[in-house]
Amino acid sequence: MQRKPKIQNLLDAVRQCIDRGHYFDTRHATDRQSERSISRTEIIYVLKNGRHEKSKDQYQERFKAWNYAIRGRTVDRRDIRVIVSFDADGMLIITAIEIGA
């Protein structure tokens, strides 16, 4: 079976989902945000202002979907990587981690 192609204009797709409110936290993301003291506001800021870390993208065979990495600094200069994926409903926030923490 063939893999789904990667989204070409990822940052545009991410920002469209945010602007339209078509984004959702997975349970894993909610747990990690709490555990790592990363707020939803910080995640949205990174998604709107960060850069695509293509080398960190991974295809998840189990879900037949790509996970994409977006990295950026929050307003208070925390270096955060957010992993997102997409389904028929919009963008899924998979997890977030502070780099170098």
C-alpha positions, 0 to 999 in steps of 0.5 A, spaced: 500 500 500 502 506 498 503 512 503 499 518 503 503 524 500 506 529 504 502 536 505 506 541 500 504 547 504 504 545 511 505 552 514 499 554 510 495 548 512 496 549 519 495 556 519 488 555 516 486 550 521 488 555 526 484 560 523 478 556 522 478 553 529 479 546 526 484 543 530 484 538 536 488 536 542 489 528 542 489 525 549 497 524 549 498 532 547 493 534 553 497 529 558 504 532 555 502 539 555 500 538 563 506 534 564 511 539 561 507 546 563 506 548 555 500 552 555 495 551 549 497 559 547 504 557 547 502 551 542 498 556 538 503 561 538 509 556 535 504 553 530 503 560 527 510 563 527 514 557 527 518 553 522 517 546 519 522 541 521 522 537 515 527 532 518 523 530 524 517 529 520 515 521 520 510 517 517 505 513 522 504 506 519 499 505 524 495 511 522 496 511 515 498 519 516 504 523 516 506 527 523 509 533 522 514 537 526 513 545 527 519 548 531 519 555 534 520 560 540 514 562 545 513 569 547 518 568 553 523 565 548 522 557 550 524 553 544 518 548 543 517 543 538 509 541 536 508 535 532 501 535 528 497 531 524 491 531 519 485 527 518 478 529 515 476 533 521 482 538 521 489 538 524 491 534 530 496 536 535 499 530 537 504 532 542 509 538 544 516 538 547 521 544 550 527 543 546 533 543 551 529 543 557 
